Amino acid sequence: MKTGVKITAFAAALAGAFGTAYGVGQTFDPVVAERSPAHEERHPSAAAESDHGGTAAHAPGGLQISEDGYTLDLDTSTVTAGEPAELRFTVRDANGRAVDEYRREHDKELHLIVASRDLVTYRHLHPERAPDGTWSTPVDLPRAGGYRVFADFTPDRPGAESLTLGADLAASGPYSPRQLPRPSATARVDGYDVKLTGTLTPGRASELRLTVSRDGRPVTDLQPYLGAYGHLVALRAGDLAYLHVHPEGEPGDGTTRPGPHVSFSATAPSGGSYRLFLDFKHDGVVRTAAFTVEAGKAAPEQPASPGHTETPGHSLDGHGH
């Protein structure tokens, strides 16, 4: 090892926790009290249980391991970096029973996101549910350190709203910290250029438009993926507060075109840096374009770059979609 150091799973978890605390104190404005609209809205519970047993009123998604009587029970809390592993978890109700009835949304009962604390490694996975309610999926994380696992789902019960629960995962191995990629309005992935226009605004819904091109020509034949022409996840740097937004319009509605533009409505819970991950499908392959943005500020214009986001390839199987 040259610049890296050997990190145990326990040390990885500590690194993630202390890194989060530092990021929260250094980068965030006060959380805006205004509720998020539409697809981003959390359940209107007055308080939500945190990972450490505290409460937080109207907290952004992914910061709680328990909310509205549901808990993310992560069976796999540690893995070894660079080695294939099986990630197993269960969603439990207030009585400790495994939840086995979900409302199907965007072609899936549950969406699973795994992201490193430095927001360089990103996985969008769709696990399988066993008859006993246990979910599992293969995962291969390339670098040691702290990760956050997000389960995005809606229980199939009257009046239930979408929930995003989060739990910590540690990967052991040689550890070398990475910096958050610099803000940019463009990203390049597998020969595709994606341009971001619009501003992520604290406390107010705003439009984000992403335009996909290849070899300088607009891509006008995007394929539906998860019931849409694009899928966007936003994570706040520091504590990894989670925004799961969806595009305006849908395939087959008579007005939404299959590219080159995909528009989203999103609300940032506070100021600070965010990492945006856009999944789009073309020629039968799902790809991910990543951007760093500052809430309240337009992303600077500069040449497209890969964005330094690590994904496990771009085929439907390898990408985890």
Buried (B, 14 or more C-beta within 10 A) or exposed (E): EEEEEEBBBEBBBBBBBEBBEEBBEEBBBEBBEEEBEEBBBBBEBEEBBBBEEEEBEBBBBBBBBBBBBBBBBBEBEBBBBEEEBEBBBBBBBEEEEBBBEBEEBBEBBBBBBBBBBBBBBBBBBBBEBEEEBBBBBEBBBBBBBBBBBBBBBBBEEEEBEBBBBBBBBBBBBBBEEBEBBEBBBBBBBBEBBBBBBBBBBBBBBBEBBBBBBBEEEEBEEBBBBBBBBBBBBBBBBBBBBBBBBBBBBBBEEEEBEBBBBBBBBBBBBBBBBBBBBBBBBBEEBBBBBBBBBBBBEBBEEEEBEEBBBBBBEBEEEEBBB
